[in-house]
């Protein structure tokens, strides 16, 4: 989550960013208020006030929303996975707690949500999006289109050249988190990252730059869609003040190359999941997407840079 309120004190901002990174990595684990407050090095009462002021959601609201949005995504992508497995995998302690929370949030049951057509699904998701202040901006048409009949846009969409399945080694990256509320946020995040990396001799002409999609605007309001801008770390660094560290795991990925805007990436990801993965004998194994850029995104528009899209996969069950 990008902290847009610049009135937040720098020390508070850093503490909240540290906690946000922890939550992203441990959403189904221990994310109790006491644990988060300990990470931030504040009392639970003081931490909750800091977090709520910075994020406009309490820690409990933020975690619940992330878990429900992840569950909604899993319901549609992993069509045969039992609902109870999705619930526990997203951090819910019981199926009944998940069922109540999902119904309260989306106004339908998880089973009904999974069975919905694109038309019906958009009617469920649009009210959440329309309540967002971003839809009063010039981005209204762009983001509204993303949740309106997404499958209709795939009829003639081809990934060329076709995606391949390939193993990839692990990468450790230093990273900054932003949101997809505006397309230029990605460039701004990479500029901040490079500004931090150059004096520390981390950025070199050979550096690899990664983008990480943690959310997509089908299930998450655009101003809350998390995106990570990262640069590869060559040395074994465990902690760096003022920056997050993330490991991209060694595993098999569905891989294809693309040059285009955010809409193009989203369309190609939909096509990958619905038109290619199954035919190749694989299925998506995790709701995350990595982008490996051909050049530094700090110096060129996101839309104009070619990149390798990497989506984690496993052999189809």
Protein Blocks (a to p, Z undefined) as FASTA:
>chain_A
ZZfblkbcfklmmmmmmmmmmmmmmmmmccbfklmmmmnopafklmmmmmmmmnopafkl
mmmmmmmmmmmmmmmmmmmbcfklmmmmnopabfklmmmmmmmmnopafklmmmpcfklm
mmmmmmmmmmpmklmmmklmmmmmmmgokllmmmmgccddddddddddddddddddddfk
bmklmmmmmmmmmmmmmmnomacfkbccddddfbdfklgcfklmccddddddfbdcfbdg
hiacddddddddddddddddfklmmmmmmmmmmmmmmmnopacfbdcdddddfbdfklgc
fklpccdddddddddZZ
